[in-house]
Amino acid sequence: MSNAGGLTDREAAIDAIIRFVCSLDEADGGLCASSLTEDMIMDLTPFNRIGMDNEPVTGKAAVVERLMAAVGRPLDTTHMATNIRCTIDGDTAQLRCTVLAQHFRRGEGPSPEYQDYYLFGNQYKASEVREGNMWKVSRLLISPAWTQGNPDVMRV
């Protein structure tokens, strides 16, 4: 089966994660939704060990709203996915990557006068499925490997 844009299966599966992280930086709920299955499960519980209070979030609409309310709309962010490992088995994929995520309060990110930020080095573990000519994330576990900066930036 062909993928949107003529991408290989591996490229298309990676594109799902790229759409996901770009949607956070662009505060684009539609782009975020395009990267997720309807029954998507996002698990952020590993963040509890650094003082955040998270439960797994189930369903595309709930995940998109949670992300846009907590990160997309209230913050200036830059998310960079790297060290991507992706294996394909038919219409399913397993993906792991590292995401460097820098967060500033809205309006403070582009200005050198504001240096109050919170930086994460996160590990993503994703399960993906092919839906039509697009790959989408069905399960996502995000774990912080390290942090730097002021955690109060995340309290919006």
Beta strands, then each sheet from edge to edge (+ up, - down):
strand 1: 36-43
strand 2: 57-58
strand 3: 75-89
strand 4: 92-105
strand 5: 117-131
strand 6: 134-149
sheet 1: 2+ 1- 6- 5+ 4- 3+
end
